[in-house]
Amino acid sequence: MKELLPKISLKVNEHVYLKDPQSSELGRRILQGSIDLLEEVGLEAFTFRKLAHEISSTEASVYRYFESKHKLLLYLTSWYWAWLEYRLIFSLINVESPEDRLGRALKVLTEVVEEDSDFLFINEIKLQHIIVAESSKAYLTRDVDEENKFGIFAGYKKIVQRVSDVILEINPKYKYPHMLISTAIEGAHQQRYFAEHLPRLTDHIKGEDSVVEFYRGLVFRAIECFPKRDK
């Protein structure tokens, strides 16, 4: 079914950009170049001057699309969550069992991604590296409440809600579905980071994706065997 669909442009909240970079060749080069550069140097060392040099353009041209590197990071994280929801939808379609849907959803949310040929100007592998290392900086800011009012984090919330609904199909009495899924997503990012940089803080078992297996086990145990609170 996926192969029959036309190429898709994922929608990103208009409050994070001045001009939609998906609407022009230069804008797509800005996205592509920013992903390459952010993965290479990190957010702190990233500047629009360096980006302009990377894509053989001008700093002023970059500023016509984004007012700051924070807004650019918001764009990239928002695009990633929209893409992840797109993957979730196709992973869960026509799967009747909520247990099977939850297992598939957790795999999508915690696995290492592959590059998606539907979006030629985005390298999803590099983008996931950026999400793992930098995405918390998009919302751990003083402006998070104001940005939240404009719906900038709606894509992330939609993913958490979608999978939380599946949890409640399995166990309608479970009280913490949103907390559980956001913990699995953020925890998987942290474990990926640990695996690359601080491996003694995580576990690696040969022949399996330990991050996927850990969070799948964690979630299923939590919703089926959640202990009663001590009185």
C-alpha positions in Angstrom: 0.0 0.0 0.0 2.8 2.4 0.9 4.3 2.0 -2.6 1.1 3.2 -4.2 1.0 6.5 -2.4 2.5 9.7 -3.9 5.5 11.3 -2.3 4.4 13.0 0.9 5.3 16.3 2.4 4.9 16.1 6.2 3.3 19.1 7.8 5.2 21.1 10.4 3.8 23.7 12.7 4.0 27.1 10.9 5.2 28.9 14.1 8.6 27.3 13.9 9.6 28.8 10.5 9.4 32.1 8.6 9.2 30.3 5.2 8.5 26.6 4.9 11.8 25.0 3.8 10.0 22.1 2.1 8.5 24.6 -0.4 11.8 25.4 -2.2 15.0 23.9 -3.4 17.1 26.2 -1.2 14.9 25.3 1.8 15.4 21.6 1.3 19.1 22.2 1.0 19.0 24.1 4.4 17.3 21.1 6.0 19.7 18.6 4.4 22.7 20.7 5.3 21.6 21.4 8.8 21.1 17.7 9.5 24.6 16.9 8.2 26.1 19.8 10.3 24.2 19.2 13.5 25.2 15.5 13.5 28.8 16.5 13.0 29.3 19.3 15.4 26.2 19.3 17.8 23.8 22.1 18.6 26.2 24.2 20.7 28.8 24.6 17.9 26.2 24.9 15.1 25.7 28.3 13.6 23.9 29.7 10.6 27.2 31.0 9.2 28.6 27.5 9.3 25.4 26.1 7.7 25.5 28.7 4.9 29.1 27.7 4.1 28.0 24.0 4.2 25.3 24.6 1.5 27.2 27.3 -0.5 24.6 30.0 0.3 24.5 33.0 2.6 23.7 33.5 6.2 20.9 36.0 5.3 19.3 33.3 3.1 19.1 30.9 6.1 17.5 33.6 8.2 14.7 34.0 5.7 13.6 30.5 6.7 14.4 30.4 10.4 14.9 33.1 13.0 17.2 31.1 15.2 18.9 27.7 15.5 16.4 26.9 18.2 13.5 27.3 15.8 15.4 25.1 13.3 15.8 22.4 16.0 12.1 22.7 16.7 11.4 22.2 12.9 13.6 19.1 12.7 12.2 17.5 15.9 8.6 18.3 14.7 9.3 16.8 11.3 10.8 13.7 13.0 7.7 13.2 15.1 5.4 13.6 12.1 7.5 11.1 10.2 7.4 8.6 13.1 3.6 8.9 13.3 3.5 8.2 9.5 5.6 5.0 10.2 3.4 4.1 13.1 0.2 4.3 11.0 1.6 1.9 8.4 3.0 -0.4 11.0 -0.3 -0.8 12.8 -2.8 -0.8 9.8 -4.9 -3.9 9.6 -3.5 -5.4 12.8 -6.5 -6.4 14.9 -4.8 -7.5 18.2 -4.0 -4.6 20.5 -1.2 -6.6 22.0 0.4 -7.0 18.5 -0.2 -3.3 17.8 1.5 -2.3 21.0 4.5 -4.5 20.3 4.8 -3.1 16.8 4.4 0.5 18.1 7.1 0.0 20.7 9.5 -1.3 18.0 8.9 1.7 15.8 9.4 4.1 18.8 12.6 2.5 20.1 14.4 0.9 17.2 17.3 2.2 15.1 15.7 3.7 11.9 16.6 3.2 8.3 16.6 5.9 5.7 13.2 6.4 4.0 13.3 6.9 0.3 10.0 8.8 0.4 11.9 11.9 1.7 15.0 12.4 -0.4 16.1 15.6 1.3 16.0 14.1 4.8 18.5 11.5 6.0 16.4 9.9 8.8 19.4 7.9 10.1 21.4 11.1 10.8 18.2 12.9 12.0 17.6 10.1 14.6 21.2 10.7 15.9 20.3 14.4 16.3 17.0 13.5 18.1 18.8 11.2 20.5 21.5 13.8 21.3 19.6 17.1 21.0 15.8 16.8 21.0 15.4 17.4 24.8 16.9 20.8 24.2 13.9 21.7 22.1 11.6 21.7 25.1 13.9 22.0 28.1 13.8 25.8 27.7 12.3 28.9 29.4 10.0 29.3 26.4 8.4 25.9 26.4 5.1 27.0 27.9 4.7 29.8 25.3 5.7 27.4 22.4 3.3 24.8 23.7 0.4 27.3 23.4 1.1 27.4 19.7 0.9 23.6 19.4 4.6 23.2 18.5 4.8 19.9 20.5 1.6 18.5 19.2 3.3 15.9 17.0 5.1 14.3 19.9 1.8 14.4 21.9 -0.1 12.7 19.1 2.4 9.8 19.1 2.1 9.3 22.8 -1.7 9.5 22.7 -1.9 7.1 19.8 0.1 4.4 21.7 -1.5 5.2 25.0 -4.9 4.4 23.5 -3.6 1.0 22.5 -2.5 0.4 26.1 -6.0 1.3 27.4 -7.4 -1.3 24.9 -5.3 -3.9 26.6 -5.8 -2.7 30.2 -8.5 0.0 30.6 -7.6 0.3 34.3 -4.0 1.2 33.8 -3.6 4.7 35.1 -0.3 5.9 33.6 -0.3 5.2 29.8 1.1 8.6 28.7 3.8 8.5 31.4 4.8 5.0 30.4 5.0 5.7 26.7 6.9 9.1 27.0 9.3 7.3 29.4 9.9 4.6 26.9 10.6 7.1 24.1 12.9 9.3 26.1 14.5 6.3 27.8 15.3 4.7 24.5 16.9 7.9 23.3 19.1 7.9 26.5 20.1 4.3 26.1 21.1 4.8 22.5 23.2 7.7 23.6 24.8 5.7 26.4 25.5 2.8 24.0 27.5 5.1 21.8 29.2 7.2 24.4 28.9 5.7 27.9 28.4 2.0 27.3 28.9 0.9 30.9 25.6 2.6 31.7 23.6 0.3 29.5 23.5 -3.3 28.3 24.2 -4.9 25.0 23.3 -8.5 24.2 24.7 -10.0 21.0 22.0 -11.0 18.5 19.2 -8.6 19.7 18.3 -5.0 19.8 18.6 -4.7 23.6 16.9 -1.3 23.7 13.8 -2.5 21.8 13.6 -5.7 23.9 14.1 -3.9 27.2 11.3 -1.3 26.6 8.9 -3.9 25.1 9.3 -6.0 28.2 9.1 -3.0 30.5 5.8 -1.7 29.0 4.1 -5.1 28.8 5.0 -6.0 32.4 3.9 -2.6 33.7 0.4 -2.8 32.1 -0.3 -6.5 33.0 1.3 -6.8 36.4 1.3 -3.4 37.9 1.5 -3.9 41.7 -1.1 -2.5 44.1 0.0 0.5 46.1 1.0 -0.2 49.7 -1.5 1.2 52.2 
